[in-house]
Amino acid sequence: MSFSLRGSNLPGIVAGVDLSVAQHRFVTIDVTGRAVLSSAGGRIDAVLENDPILNQAASLMGPGSVAKVQAGAAIALGADVASDADGKAVTAVPGDFIIGTCIVDAGAVDELISVWMTSVGGARDLAVFSNATRPAQPVSVGTAIFNTDDNAPNYSDGTNWRDASGALT
């Protein structure tokens, strides 16, 4: 059975989109300071504890907490956890933003798991893509990949892929 234990709370944040069906999912704070669902492998700032519509207060549980999170797939106890495209928890793969560790596992999609939210960042390894295969924009600001066409890292500014000098790639 999943459980939660509040560590940090992120007050004063409102929903940037309708999150009325997104309770217990990962969210990120967008460039306007509002909560939106985390992207697949993207940055995670908190877990949504309520079900706000656009511009309503979002109750967010942040790092240092044990949070109930809806699973996007079966997840083993002790697995590093990341977000899928719907803000649900999945087992992290190289290049994913890892928020923490699964401490109550899930055997199926949509089960509630408990995640010990231990980090505020941290992809273990950069995901590897070519220009043709890298994720389509928009991607969370700061998402980094290794581009095999450039033979160098690229990062997202939220709209475009850029190289280390800031040039479009």
KEBA-76895 format. One record per residue (C-alpha): residue in one letter; x, y, z. Coordinates in steps of 0.02 Angstrom, whole numbers. Each point is the difference from the previous one (the first is absolute). Layout:
N
a X Y Z
...
END
This chain:
169
m 0 0 0
s 69 170 -48
f 24 140 124
s 63 179 6
l 104 100 123
r 15 186 -25
g 174 70 -12
s -11 164 -96
n -156 88 -62
l 6 122 -145
p -130 136 42
g -69 136 -113
i 3 -98 -163
v -155 -10 -110
a -44 -121 -139
g 59 58 -172
v -121 -121 -85
d -150 -102 55
l 75 -129 120
s -168 -63 64
v 42 -180 -49
a 185 8 45
q 1 -26 189
h 152 -102 57
r 99 38 -158
f 167 87 -28
v -2 185 -44
t 128 132 -45
i -9 187 21
d -6 81 -172
v 77 166 -55
t -156 94 62
g 18 -75 176
r -148 -117 -18
a -15 -188 25
v -12 -109 -157
l 22 -187 -26
s 179 -60 -15
s 52 -65 -170
a 70 -172 -38
g 171 -5 82
g -12 187 34
r 27 106 155
i -107 -38 152
d -25 133 133
a -137 -77 106
v -148 -119 14
l -176 71 -17
e -105 -41 154
n -165 76 -55
d -98 18 -163
p -2 185 -48
i -70 74 -159
l 90 140 -93
n 56 141 119
q -55 -91 160
a 126 -29 139
a 104 -157 -23
s 47 -96 157
l 177 -61 -36
m 112 -120 96
g 183 32 -40
p 171 -78 28
g 32 -72 172
s -173 -79 1
v -68 -173 -23
a -139 25 -127
k -140 -107 -68
v 19 -5 -190
q -105 -83 -134
a 100 -133 -92
g 12 1 -189
a 65 -179 -1
a 54 -136 121
i 143 67 108
a 115 -103 111
l 45 43 178
g 162 101 1
a -13 58 -181
d 51 176 -50
v -159 93 -48
a -34 121 -143
s -155 70 -88
d -91 -65 -152
a -92 115 -123
d -153 6 115
g 96 44 159
k -14 -178 65
a 146 -90 83
v 105 -120 -103
t 168 -85 24
a 135 123 -55
v 109 -35 -151
p 164 87 -46
g -30 184 -36
d -157 14 108
f -15 128 139
i -2 -109 157
i -103 65 146
g 27 -141 123
t -25 -181 45
c -153 -114 1
i -27 -60 179
v -172 -80 -25
d -5 -89 -167
a -136 -16 -132
g -49 -155 -95
a -105 90 -131
v -43 165 -83
d -98 127 105
e 43 -79 169
l 58 126 131
i 181 -21 51
s 103 92 130
v 151 96 -63
w 136 65 115
m 35 165 -87
t 186 17 29
s 64 112 -138
v -36 162 -86
g 78 -51 -164
g 117 -119 -71
a -3 -99 -156
r 121 -144 26
d 56 -3 -182
l -45 104 -151
a -122 -81 -119
v 75 -23 -172
f -90 64 -156
s 35 61 -176
n -80 158 -69
a -134 -110 -80
t -40 -102 157
r 14 127 141
p -163 47 90
a -110 128 -87
q -17 170 82
p -70 61 114
v 109 -89 127
s 31 59 179
v 128 140 11
g 171 -72 43
t -33 -175 -67
a 168 -63 -62
i 42 -135 -128
f 155 -61 -91
n -19 36 -186
t 90 -127 -111
d -9 116 -151
d 90 139 95
n 103 -124 104
a -39 116 147
p -131 36 133
n -155 101 -46
y -124 83 119
s -177 65 -19
d -47 182 27
g -182 -57 3
t -23 38 -185
n 162 -49 -89
w 148 -117 18
r 164 93 29
d 184 -47 13
a 115 50 144
s 35 170 -80
g -187 36 -10
a -10 -19 -189
l -153 -86 -74
t 33 -179 -50
END
